Amino acid sequence: MNKSKLNYAVDMGLLLAFSSLALSGLSLWPFRPIFFTRHGWRGVHRLAALFTLGMATVHILLHGRWIAKMTRMVFEGSHITSYGCIPEAPN
């Protein structure tokens, strides 16, 4: 699997995990639980939270070099555009 497909799979997993976390969280809110009891939704919510944390960790690990590079550029004062990093022109 190439890196683009891996990133896509991880991002879709993260979207699914966060969506299930939000849905189960709303089901625990003041609404009357549908499909499961309140206790059942708590279990779903905990599993969704663990899956979201796991997928977010994998996502951060996959993009660690980019995160480090951008953080370094922000604190060094380099010019950053939506296309990436453009070094400042020499004086």
HULINFEN-V819073 format. One record per pair of residues at least 24 apart in sequence whose C-alpha atoms are under 8 Angstrom apart, sorted by the first residue. I is the first residue (numbers start at 1). GAP is how many residues later the second one is. D is the distance in whole Angstrom. If there is no record, write none. Layout:
BEGIN
I_GAP_D + I_GAP_D
END
This chain:
BEGIN
7_52_8 + 7_55_8 + 10_45_7 + 10_48_7 + 10_49_7 + 11_48_7 + 13_42_7 + 14_38_6 + 14_41_5 + 14_42_7 + 17_31_6 + 17_32_8 + 17_34_6 + 17_35_5 + 17_38_8 + 18_30_7 + 18_31_8 + 18_34_6 + 20_25_8 + 20_28_6 + 21_24_6 + 21_27_5 + 21_28_6 + 21_31_8
END
